[in-house]
């Protein structure tokens, strides 16, 4: 049996996430303390007791979700299950940073600081209200790419997230994305709706953020990961630190090839995927991509306890 650990992206955040892990496992609590110290603020207080709208801000959600994922991993490690039991690690968008921290390619401190920079850079790359994202359900990737091309009309409109066989997200200028929603419905999409996001992620409009991330990534050390990291950009495993650095820059404007990443891992013999951290969204995607892959969510002490009983 071959296992992969995967880590969630933005949208999985909830007030209170990870608190029960921190209460139950000193190693999990230490993660939140280190992230607080790295950022010079009590992000943990926001995560556990704060305002949901403030937590949802990209600059907060990204390090918060990473902290919760690594706290869950530390709890797993306390029960004898670490990244060494994973053939691969992967993450959805910002979750790729969690995967790199899990595999010790990035230190927790560097990862938290990079995600704070990444969140701000992505938020500030376009003026508020000029960009949008929309989920297209029931059309495949090639069809959605054609929809985006038709909708662009000289503006940016791109397939940004290939999540599963029936869910592709488009991103770009707001009017172009709105046109894509209408065209997708005409082409038979089951649903097509704008997403409640604050910026158009994973498209060409994020180019200013990519340049800021290049500078930020140049300032940190990236080590060889303890488990191969399946890249969002390439949809295959990478281990070379220089390649990882470049792909993290490309990821800002590039599509998240999640469906292809899962298909690739299945092709390498992965039969079980554990979703480490907040929520269950990735497990749902995996089931829609390949029902033969067993999934498990690890986000609470009960989940960790169930694993330790294996």
ChimeraX attribute file (.defattr): number of C-alpha atoms within 10 A of each C-alpha:
attribute: neighborCount
match mode: 1-to-1
recipient: residues
	/A:1	7
	/A:2	15
	/A:3	22
	/A:4	25
	/A:5	27
	/A:6	29
	/A:7	28
	/A:8	29
	/A:9	24
	/A:10	19
	/A:11	16
	/A:12	16
	/A:13	22
	/A:14	19
	/A:15	17
	/A:16	15
	/A:17	24
	/A:18	29
	/A:19	22
	/A:20	16
	/A:21	23
	/A:22	23
	/A:23	12
	/A:24	14
	/A:25	18
	/A:26	14
	/A:27	21
	/A:28	27
	/A:29	23
	/A:30	14
	/A:31	24
	/A:32	26
	/A:33	17
	/A:34	15
	/A:35	24
	/A:36	20
	/A:37	14
	/A:38	17
	/A:39	15
	/A:40	10
	/A:41	12
	/A:42	14
	/A:43	23
	/A:44	22
	/A:45	15
	/A:46	17
	/A:47	27
	/A:48	17
	/A:49	14
	/A:50	15
	/A:51	13
	/A:52	16
	/A:53	9
	/A:54	13
	/A:55	22
	/A:56	21
	/A:57	16
	/A:58	24
	/A:59	19
	/A:60	19
	/A:61	27
	/A:62	29
	/A:63	29
	/A:64	29
	/A:65	30
	/A:66	33
	/A:67	31
	/A:68	30
	/A:69	30
	/A:70	24
	/A:71	29
	/A:72	30
	/A:73	26
	/A:74	25
	/A:75	28
	/A:76	25
	/A:77	17
	/A:78	16
	/A:79	14
	/A:80	11
	/A:81	16
	/A:82	16
	/A:83	21
	/A:84	11
	/A:85	13
	/A:86	21
	/A:87	19
	/A:88	27
	/A:89	29
	/A:90	32
	/A:91	26
	/A:92	23
	/A:93	27
	/A:94	24
	/A:95	25
	/A:96	24
	/A:97	27
	/A:98	34
	/A:99	32
	/A:100	27
	/A:101	24
	/A:102	29
	/A:103	24
	/A:104	17
	/A:105	24
	/A:106	23
	/A:107	16
	/A:108	24
	/A:109	16
	/A:110	20
	/A:111	23
	/A:112	27
	/A:113	17
	/A:114	21
	/A:115	25
	/A:116	19
	/A:117	20
	/A:118	23
	/A:119	20
	/A:120	18
	/A:121	22
	/A:122	26
	/A:123	21
	/A:124	15
	/A:125	19
	/A:126	20
	/A:127	10
	/A:128	12
	/A:129	11
	/A:130	14
	/A:131	23
	/A:132	24
	/A:133	32
	/A:134	24
	/A:135	22
	/A:136	25
	/A:137	21
	/A:138	21
	/A:139	22
	/A:140	16
	/A:141	21
	/A:142	11
	/A:143	15
	/A:144	27
	/A:145	19
	/A:146	15
	/A:147	25
	/A:148	25
	/A:149	18
	/A:150	15
	/A:151	23
	/A:152	19
	/A:153	12
	/A:154	9
	/A:155	15
	/A:156	22
	/A:157	32
	/A:158	30
	/A:159	28
	/A:160	25
	/A:161	26
	/A:162	22
	/A:163	24
	/A:164	24
	/A:165	18
	/A:166	19
	/A:167	23
	/A:168	27
	/A:169	25
	/A:170	32
	/A:171	31
	/A:172	29
	/A:173	24
	/A:174	21
	/A:175	18
	/A:176	25
	/A:177	30
	/A:178	23
	/A:179	18
	/A:180	30
	/A:181	26
	/A:182	15
	/A:183	19
	/A:184	25
	/A:185	18
	/A:186	9
	/A:187	14
	/A:188	12
	/A:189	20
	/A:190	13
	/A:191	14
	/A:192	23
	/A:193	18
	/A:194	17
	/A:195	14
	/A:196	10
	/A:197	17
	/A:198	20
	/A:199	25
	/A:200	32
	/A:201	29
	/A:202	27
	/A:203	23
	/A:204	19
	/A:205	24
	/A:206	23
	/A:207	20
	/A:208	16
	/A:209	23
	/A:210	24
	/A:211	15
	/A:212	17
	/A:213	24
	/A:214	15
	/A:215	11
	/A:216	17
	/A:217	18
	/A:218	12
	/A:219	11
	/A:220	14
	/A:221	13
	/A:222	20
	/A:223	17
	/A:224	18
	/A:225	22
	/A:226	19
	/A:227	25
	/A:228	22
	/A:229	30
	/A:230	27
	/A:231	27
	/A:232	29
	/A:233	20
	/A:234	18
	/A:235	20
	/A:236	20
	/A:237	19
	/A:238	19
	/A:239	17
	/A:240	15
	/A:241	16
	/A:242	14
	/A:243	11
	/A:244	22
	/A:245	17
	/A:246	14
	/A:247	17
	/A:248	22
	/A:249	21
	/A:250	20
	/A:251	22
	/A:252	27
	/A:253	23
	/A:254	25
	/A:255	23
	/A:256	27
	/A:257	23
	/A:258	27
	/A:259	24
	/A:260	19
	/A:261	24
	/A:262	26
	/A:263	16
	/A:264	16
	/A:265	24
	/A:266	19
	/A:267	10
	/A:268	13
	/A:269	13
	/A:270	20
	/A:271	17
	/A:272	18
	/A:273	25
	/A:274	19
	/A:275	25
	/A:276	31
	/A:277	29
	/A:278	26
	/A:279	19
	/A:280	17
	/A:281	14
	/A:282	25
	/A:283	20
	/A:284	12
	/A:285	19
	/A:286	23
	/A:287	14
	/A:288	17
	/A:289	19
	/A:290	16
	/A:291	11
	/A:292	12
	/A:293	18
	/A:294	15
	/A:295	20
	/A:296	16
	/A:297	21
	/A:298	24
	/A:299	25
	/A:300	22
	/A:301	20
	/A:302	12
	/A:303	16
	/A:304	22
	/A:305	14
	/A:306	12
	/A:307	16
	/A:308	14
	/A:309	7
	/A:310	5
